[in-house]
Amino acid sequence: MSTILIKQAQVVNEGSIQALDIFIKDGRIAKIAGTIDVQADREINAEGLHLLPGLIDDQVHFREPGLTHKADIFTESRAAVAGGTTSFMEMPNTVPNTLTQKLLQDKYDIGQDSSLANYSFFMGAANDNLDEVLKTNPRDVCGIKVFMGSSTGNMLVDNEKALEAIFSQAPTLIATHCEDEATIQANLALYKEKYGEQITIDMHPLIRSEEACYLSSSKAVALAKKNNTRLHILHISTAKETALFDNSIPLDQKRITAEACIHHLWFSDADYKTKGNFIKWNPAVKTAHDRDGILKAVLDGHIDVIATDHAPHTIEEKSQPYLQAPSGGPLVQHALQALLDMVKEGKLTLEQLVQKTAHNTATLFQIEQRGYIREGYWADLVLVDLNKPYTVTKDNILSKCGWSPFENHTFSATIEHTLVSGALAYTAGKIQEVGSGHRLLFNR
């Protein structure tokens, strides 16, 4: 592999910002110092730029196999590295659902052949596949995904005995989608009785309500406490749920952790007027009070990581009436820029951004030698210009679906370079490498 020398970047890492040189060799960070005088195959003058650990996104839906008209691992990993995300963990509700070890291996084979970013794939749980779940290898699989709310195909786990067995026997971390299905269906029936098929998007957070989220999340927490399960609850969408989590102990000692997503930190129900179904997600974007409460929980340690839940659908699919339009949207290309806007607005610091998108994700999942800028670690890095505005347009969206909820928004910062496992994957607006991603490994 070629060597790379990054000169005089403002390095944001482990709670500090320092002007440093970074020398990269054989895919890893070989040396960090104030000045490094060495010949390299490529030298990057990073004066005026900030160097961050690449984002590790613990929740994406890249749609392959089976839904590749929306997205695939190549196109979405391309969007990821363009946005400074160097590693991702992908969800099992593809077609077919990833409910056997054979189907899980098939996805790893695709990742090996086509991913520009480092990759891992969750094993899916169902009511009837415990034997397959128990075969999951904690060393090279990020975790087990349990949908405690509606999902694609056979992935809603609503059998109490199945849930108890999964929570008591899972060999590794369980990640959950928590929305109570009975509450959602009861709310939907009430709105259909009142409005028929004319339900509109502004009713989405009332149907997929705070109560539905809290009931399910609190049930997952109770199950985890009963069984000493390593539980990670995804995409917290209400301020009320944040009280379920503990911020009094170090992250590496926590058995129950939580994630916030970009859309729940950025949008509120007021945005349905202009964005419509293009900000329809499950769980729903809710009130400004919820948005602010989630950010507070991120900052005070009740919520441990920030991710995207990147889940693209076609424009045609999202343009259907509310009841037919699917939930989810593309976010992975613009997540870092959205967070950098929040930094500029004073809502969080650069150091907190790095902690919640890289350091904590690596610690929480016990990822081997990634997520920090340290000698000997893999060189997963992103260089950003905090003073170079960037407008999202149709022409620069890289997700296959071709749209973004941030379209026409001008971000305050630009992604200049992204390195994945020591390879320059993105630079000056262009993708540089194909297949540079590595399979993530875990110290478990």
C-alpha positions in Angstrom: 0.0 0.0 0.0 1.1 3.6 -0.6 2.3 5.8 2.2 0.5 9.1 3.0 1.7 12.0 5.0 -0.9 14.5 6.3 0.7 17.8 7.3 -0.4 20.3 10.0 -4.0 19.2 10.4 -6.1 20.4 13.3 -6.6 16.9 14.8 -9.8 16.5 16.8 -9.3 13.4 19.0 -9.9 12.2 22.5 -11.1 15.5 23.8 -8.5 17.8 22.3 -7.6 19.7 19.2 -4.0 19.9 18.2 -2.0 20.8 15.0 -0.2 17.6 14.1 1.3 15.6 11.3 0.0 12.0 10.6 2.1 9.4 8.8 0.2 6.4 7.3 1.8 3.2 6.2 0.3 -0.2 5.3 -3.2 1.1 6.0 -2.4 2.1 9.6 -1.4 5.3 11.5 2.4 4.7 11.8 3.3 8.0 13.5 1.6 11.1 15.1 3.8 14.1 15.9 4.0 17.8 15.8 6.3 17.5 12.8 7.1 14.4 10.8 9.9 14.7 8.2 9.6 11.6 6.0 9.1 10.9 2.3 5.7 9.6 1.5 4.0 8.5 -1.8 1.4 11.2 -1.2 1.5 14.3 0.9 -1.6 16.2 1.9 -1.3 19.8 3.0 -4.0 20.0 5.7 -3.3 23.6 6.9 -6.7 25.1 7.7 -8.4 21.7 7.8 -9.7 19.7 10.7 -8.9 16.0 10.9 -11.4 13.7 12.6 -11.7 10.0 13.0 -14.1 8.7 10.3 -17.7 8.3 11.4 -18.8 4.8 12.4 -22.5 4.5 11.5 -24.1 1.7 13.6 -27.4 1.7 11.7 -27.8 1.8 7.9 -30.1 0.0 5.4 -28.2 -0.4 2.1 -31.0 -2.6 0.6 -28.8 -5.3 -0.9 -29.9 -8.0 -1.6 -33.4 -7.8 -3.0 -34.2 -4.1 -2.9 -31.4 -2.8 -5.2 -33.8 -0.5 -7.2 -33.5 1.7 -4.1 -29.8 1.3 -3.1 -27.0 -1.2 -3.0 -23.8 -1.6 -1.0 -21.6 0.0 -3.6 -23.7 3.1 -4.2 -24.4 3.7 -0.5 -20.9 3.0 0.7 -19.8 5.5 -2.0 -22.2 8.1 -0.5 -20.9 7.2 3.0 -17.2 7.9 2.2 -18.1 11.1 0.4 -19.7 12.2 3.7 -16.8 11.1 5.9 -18.4 7.9 7.2 -15.7 5.2 7.0 -17.5 2.2 8.6 -21.1 1.1 8.7 -23.2 -1.6 10.3 -26.1 -2.7 8.1 -29.5 -4.1 9.0 -31.0 -7.4 8.2 -34.4 -6.4 6.7 -33.3 -7.0 3.2 -35.0 -9.5 0.8 -34.7 -12.2 1.8 -34.4 -11.2 5.5 -31.0 -12.1 7.0 -32.3 -14.8 9.2 -29.8 -17.6 8.6 -26.0 -17.7 8.8 -25.9 -18.6 5.1 -27.8 -15.4 4.2 -25.6 -13.4 6.5 -22.5 -14.7 4.9 -23.9 -13.8 1.5 -24.0 -10.2 2.6 -20.5 -10.3 3.8 -19.4 -11.6 0.4 -21.1 -8.7 -1.3 -19.5 -6.3 1.1 -16.0 -7.8 0.4 -16.5 -7.4 -3.3 -18.1 -3.9 -3.4 -17.9 -1.8 -0.3 -15.8 1.3 -0.3 -16.3 1.7 3.5 -15.5 -0.8 6.3 -18.5 -3.0 6.9 -20.4 -5.2 9.3 -23.8 -6.8 9.0 -26.3 -7.5 11.8 -27.8 -11.0 12.1 -31.6 -10.8 12.1 -33.9 -12.3 14.8 -37.4 -13.6 14.2 -39.9 -15.5 16.3 -38.6 -18.9 15.0 -34.8 -18.7 14.2 -33.2 -18.9 17.6 -30.9 -21.8 16.5 -29.5 -19.6 13.8 -29.1 -16.5 16.0 -27.1 -18.5 18.6 -24.5 -19.4 15.9 -23.6 -15.7 15.5 -19.8 -15.1 15.9 -19.2 -12.1 18.3 -15.7 -11.7 16.8 -16.8 -10.7 13.3 -20.5 -9.8 13.5 -21.6 -6.5 15.0 -24.7 -7.8 16.7 -28.2 -9.2 16.5 -31.1 -7.1 15.4 -34.5 -7.4 17.0 -37.5 -5.5 15.6 -39.8 -5.0 18.6 -42.1 -3.1 16.2 -43.3 -3.6 12.6 -40.8 -4.4 9.9 -40.3 -6.1 6.6 -41.2 -9.7 6.1 -40.8 -12.1 9.1 -38.8 -9.8 11.3 -41.4 -8.6 13.9 -40.5 -10.4 17.1 -43.7 -10.3 19.1 -43.7 -13.7 20.7 -42.9 -13.4 24.4 -41.1 -16.7 24.7 -39.0 -15.9 21.6 -38.1 -12.5 23.1 -37.1 -14.1 26.4 -35.0 -16.7 24.7 -33.2 -14.2 22.5 -32.5 -11.8 25.4 -31.4 -14.6 27.7 -29.2 -16.5 25.3 -27.8 -14.1 22.7 -24.1 -14.5 22.3 -23.4 -10.9 21.6 -25.0 -7.4 21.6 -28.7 -7.1 20.7 -29.8 -3.9 18.9 -33.5 -3.2 19.0 -36.1 -1.1 17.1 -38.6 -0.3 19.8 -42.2 0.7 18.9 -45.1 -1.1 20.4 -47.1 -2.7 17.5 -50.4 -3.0 19.4 -50.4 0.7 20.3 -49.5 1.7 16.7 -52.3 -0.5 15.2 -54.8 0.9 17.7 -53.9 4.5 16.9 -54.0 3.7 13.2 -57.5 2.2 13.5 -58.7 5.4 15.3 -57.3 7.7 12.6 -58.7 5.5 9.8 -62.1 5.6 11.5 -62.0 9.4 11.6 -60.3 10.2 8.3 -60.5 7.0 6.1 -57.7 6.9 3.6 -57.1 10.6 3.9 -54.7 10.4 6.8 -51.8 12.9 6.3 -48.2 12.9 7.2 -48.7 15.3 10.2 -50.5 12.5 11.9 -47.5 10.1 11.6 -46.0 11.0 15.1 -49.5 10.7 16.6 -50.0 7.2 15.2 -46.4 6.1 15.9 -46.7 7.9 19.2 -44.5 8.7 22.2 -46.5 6.0 24.1 -45.7 3.4 21.5 -42.0 4.1 21.7 -41.8 4.3 25.5 -43.8 1.1 26.1 -41.5 -0.9 23.8 -38.2 0.7 25.0 -39.1 0.2 28.6 -40.0 -3.4 27.9 -36.6 -4.0 26.2 -34.8 -2.4 29.1 -36.7 -4.5 31.6 -35.9 -7.7 29.6 -32.2 -6.7 29.4 -32.0 -6.0 33.2 -33.7 -9.3 34.0 -31.3 -11.3 31.7 -28.1 -9.2 32.0 -28.4 -8.7 28.2 -26.0 -6.4 26.3 -28.7 -4.2 24.8 -28.4 -1.2 22.5 -31.7 0.6 21.7 -31.6 2.4 18.3 -33.0 5.7 17.1 -34.5 7.2 20.3 -37.2 9.6 19.2 -38.7 10.9 22.4 -37.5 13.0 25.3 -39.4 10.6 27.7 -37.3 7.6 26.6 -34.0 9.2 27.6 -34.7 8.7 31.3 -34.5 4.9 30.7 -30.7 5.1 30.3 -27.9 5.6 32.9 -25.3 8.3 32.5 -23.6 7.6 35.9 -21.2 4.8 34.8 -18.4 4.7 32.1 -19.5 3.6 28.7 -17.3 0.5 28.6 -19.2 -0.7 31.8 -22.7 -0.1 30.5 -24.9 -3.1 29.7 -27.7 -0.9 28.2 -26.9 1.8 25.7 -28.8 4.0 23.3 -28.5 5.8 19.9 -29.8 9.0 18.5 -30.2 9.7 14.8 -29.5 12.8 12.7 -33.1 13.3 11.7 -34.4 13.2 15.3 -31.7 15.8 16.2 -32.5 18.1 13.1 -36.2 18.0 12.2 -39.4 18.4 14.2 -43.1 17.9 13.4 -43.2 21.5 12.1 -41.1 20.3 9.1 -43.8 18.0 7.8 -45.5 21.0 6.2 -42.5 21.5 3.8 -40.9 18.0 3.7 -43.9 15.8 3.8 -43.2 12.1 3.3 -39.6 12.8 2.7 -39.1 13.0 6.4 -41.3 10.0 7.2 -39.3 7.7 9.4 -40.0 5.0 11.9 -39.9 6.0 14.7 -41.4 9.3 13.7 -39.9 12.7 13.9 -41.8 14.2 16.8 -41.9 17.6 18.6 -39.3 20.2 19.1 -39.4 19.3 22.8 -38.4 15.8 21.9 -35.7 17.0 19.5 -34.2 19.2 22.2 -34.5 16.4 24.8 -32.7 14.0 22.6 -29.8 16.4 22.1 -29.6 17.1 25.8 -29.4 13.3 26.4 -26.6 13.0 23.8 -24.6 15.7 25.5 -25.1 14.4 29.1 -24.4 10.8 28.3 -27.9 9.2 28.6 -27.6 8.6 24.8 -24.2 7.2 23.8 -23.9 7.5 20.0 -25.2 9.3 16.9 -26.0 7.5 13.7 -28.2 7.9 10.6 -30.6 5.0 10.1 -29.9 5.7 6.4 -32.8 4.0 4.6 -33.4 5.1 1.0 -36.5 4.7 -1.0 -37.2 6.0 -4.5 -38.7 9.4 -5.2 -41.7 7.6 -6.7 -42.3 5.5 -3.5 -42.0 8.5 -1.2 -44.3 10.6 -3.4 -47.3 8.3 -2.8 -50.0 9.2 -0.3 -49.1 8.9 3.4 -50.5 5.4 4.0 -48.6 4.0 0.9 -45.4 5.9 1.3 -42.6 3.9 3.0 -40.7 5.2 6.0 -37.0 6.0 5.7 -34.6 8.3 3.8 -31.0 8.8 2.7 -28.8 10.5 5.3 -25.3 8.9 5.3 -23.7 11.4 2.8 -24.7 14.5 4.8 -24.6 13.3 8.4 -21.3 14.8 9.3 -22.1 18.1 7.6 -25.3 18.3 9.5 -23.5 17.8 12.7 -20.9 20.4 11.8 -23.7 22.9 11.2 -24.8 22.1 14.8 -21.3 22.7 16.0 -21.3 26.1 14.3 -24.7 26.9 15.9 -23.1 26.1 19.3 -25.3 23.0 20.0 -22.3 20.7 20.5 -18.5 20.9 20.2 -16.2 19.3 17.7 -14.8 17.1 20.5 -18.4 16.0 21.4 -19.1 15.3 17.7 -16.1 13.0 17.5 -16.9 11.3 20.8 -20.5 10.4 19.7 -19.8 9.4 16.1 -16.5 7.6 16.4 -14.9 7.0 19.9 -18.1 5.9 21.6 -19.3 3.7 18.7 -15.9 1.9 18.7 -16.0 1.5 22.5 -19.7 0.5 22.6 -19.3 -2.2 20.0 -15.7 -3.1 21.0 -14.4 -2.5 17.5 -10.8 -3.5 17.0 -8.4 -0.7 16.4 -10.8 1.8 14.9 -12.6 4.9 16.0 -9.6 6.8 17.4 -6.6 8.6 15.9 -3.9 6.5 17.6 -0.6 5.0 16.4 -1.1 1.4 15.3 -4.8 1.9 14.6 -6.3 1.7 11.1 -6.3 5.0 9.3 -10.0 5.8 9.0 -9.9 9.6 8.8 -11.8 12.5 7.4 -10.5 16.0 6.6 -13.0 18.8 6.6 -12.9 22.5 5.8 -15.1 24.2 8.4 -15.2 27.5 6.3 -16.1 26.2 2.9 -19.9 26.1 2.3 -21.5 23.2 0.4 -24.9 23.2 -1.1 -26.7 19.9 -1.6 -28.1 19.6 -5.2 -29.4 16.8 -7.3 -26.1 16.7 -9.1 -24.0 15.9 -6.0 -26.2 13.4 -4.3 -24.5 10.0 -4.5 -27.2 7.7 -3.0 -28.9 5.7 -5.7 -32.3 7.1 -4.9 -31.2 10.5 -6.1 -32.7 12.7 -3.4 -32.0 14.0 0.1 -34.0 15.6 2.9 -31.2 18.2 2.9 -31.6 19.1 -0.8 -31.0 22.8 -1.5 -29.6 23.3 2.1 -26.2 24.9 2.2 -24.0 23.4 4.9 -21.2 25.4 6.5 -18.5 22.8 6.0 -17.2 20.6 3.2 -15.7 17.1 3.2 -12.3 17.4 1.5 -10.7 13.9 2.0 -11.8 10.6 3.4 -9.4 7.7 4.1 -10.7 4.2 4.6 -8.2 1.6 6.1 -5.4 3.8 4.9 -6.7 4.2 1.3 -7.7 7.6 0.0 -11.3 6.8 -0.8 -12.6 10.3 -1.5 -10.8 13.5 -2.4 -11.7 16.8 -4.1 -15.2 15.7 -4.8 -14.3 12.4 -6.4 -14.3 8.8 -5.4 -10.7 7.4 -5.6 -10.8 3.8 -4.6 -13.1 0.8 -5.3 -13.5 -2.0 -2.7 -11.2 -0.4 -0.1 -13.4 -1.3 2.8 -12.4 -4.0 5.3 -14.6 -6.3 7.5 -14.9 -4.9 11.0 -13.6 -7.1 13.8 -14.6 -6.9 17.5 -12.7 -7.5 20.7 -15.2 -9.8 22.3 
